[in-house]
Amino acid sequence: MAKCEICEKSKNWGNKISIARSHVSRRSSRTWKPNLRTIKADINGETKTICVCAKCLRSGKVKRA
């Protein structure tokens, strides 16, 4: 499953609403996935390959190896 190993951000579910028509009741389900990157990170002095979201990378929560 798509999940950040630092902040545990994962998939979200919701409705896609049709804007092109006046019928607002036309909805279909969709998912939003986090922007994950597979990186080699320094964790407790060891180099590990982990999946991290782009927000954690930018904020400096993870140190690249």
C-alpha contacts under 8 A as a table, 3 or more apart, distances in Angstrom:
res1	aa1	res2	aa2	distance
1	M	10	S	7.88
2	A	10	S	5.85
2	A	11	K	6.55
2	A	33	K	6.96
2	A	34	P	7.14
2	A	36	L	7.61
3	K	8	E	5.75
3	K	9	K	5.56
3	K	10	S	4.45
3	K	11	K	7.25
3	K	34	P	7.27
3	K	36	L	7.66
3	K	51	C	7.32
3	K	52	V	7.82
4	C	7	C	5.88
4	C	8	E	4.67
4	C	9	K	5.22
4	C	10	S	6.63
4	C	34	P	7.72
4	C	36	L	6.78
4	C	51	C	5.70
4	C	52	V	4.74
4	C	53	C	5.49
5	E	8	E	5.36
5	E	9	K	7.94
5	E	50	I	6.86
5	E	51	C	6.04
5	E	52	V	5.92
6	I	52	V	6.52
6	I	56	C	7.34
6	I	61	K	7.82
6	I	62	V	7.95
7	C	56	C	7.48
9	K	34	P	6.80
9	K	53	C	7.72
10	S	33	K	6.70
10	S	34	P	6.24
11	K	31	T	6.59
11	K	32	W	5.74
11	K	33	K	4.81
11	K	34	P	6.57
12	N	31	T	5.57
12	N	32	W	5.15
12	N	33	K	6.68
13	W	29	S	7.25
13	W	30	R	6.02
13	W	31	T	4.60
13	W	32	W	6.43
14	G	29	S	5.77
14	G	30	R	5.71
14	G	31	T	6.34
15	N	27	R	5.99
15	N	28	S	5.53
15	N	29	S	4.46
15	N	30	R	5.80
16	K	27	R	5.57
16	K	28	S	5.23
16	K	29	S	5.82
16	K	30	R	6.13
17	I	24	V	6.79
17	I	25	S	7.74
17	I	26	R	6.30
17	I	27	R	4.79
17	I	28	S	6.81
18	S	21	R	6.36
18	S	23	H	7.63
18	S	24	V	6.60
18	S	26	R	5.98
18	S	27	R	6.40
19	I	22	S	7.19
19	I	24	V	7.30
21	R	24	V	7.27
23	H	26	R	5.99
24	V	27	R	7.51
34	P	53	C	6.37
35	N	53	C	5.27
35	N	54	A	5.79
36	L	51	C	6.09
36	L	52	V	5.34
36	L	53	C	4.21
36	L	54	A	6.14
37	R	51	C	5.54
37	R	52	V	5.32
37	R	53	C	5.94
37	R	54	A	6.64
38	T	49	T	6.71
38	T	50	I	5.65
38	T	51	C	4.48
38	T	52	V	6.34
39	I	49	T	5.56
39	I	50	I	5.73
39	I	51	C	6.45
39	I	52	V	7.22
39	I	64	R	7.16
40	K	47	T	6.26
40	K	48	K	5.43
40	K	49	T	4.37
40	K	50	I	6.40
40	K	64	R	6.01
40	K	65	A	5.61
41	A	47	T	5.54
41	A	48	K	5.48
41	A	49	T	6.25
41	A	50	I	6.95
41	A	62	V	6.77
41	A	63	K	5.70
41	A	64	R	4.39
41	A	65	A	4.76
42	D	45	G	5.86
42	D	46	E	5.53
42	D	47	T	4.81
42	D	48	K	6.58
42	D	62	V	7.68
42	D	63	K	5.71
42	D	64	R	5.95
42	D	65	A	5.09
43	I	46	E	5.27
43	I	47	T	6.29
43	I	48	K	6.82
43	I	63	K	7.91
47	T	65	A	6.31
52	V	56	C	6.65
52	V	57	L	7.04
53	C	56	C	5.60
53	C	57	L	6.67
54	A	57	L	5.05
54	A	58	R	6.22
55	K	58	R	5.22
55	K	59	S	6.12
56	C	59	S	5.22
56	C	60	G	6.23
56	C	61	K	5.35
56	C	62	V	6.59
57	L	60	G	5.44
57	L	61	K	6.35
57	L	62	V	5.91
58	R	61	K	7.87
60	G	63	K	6.78
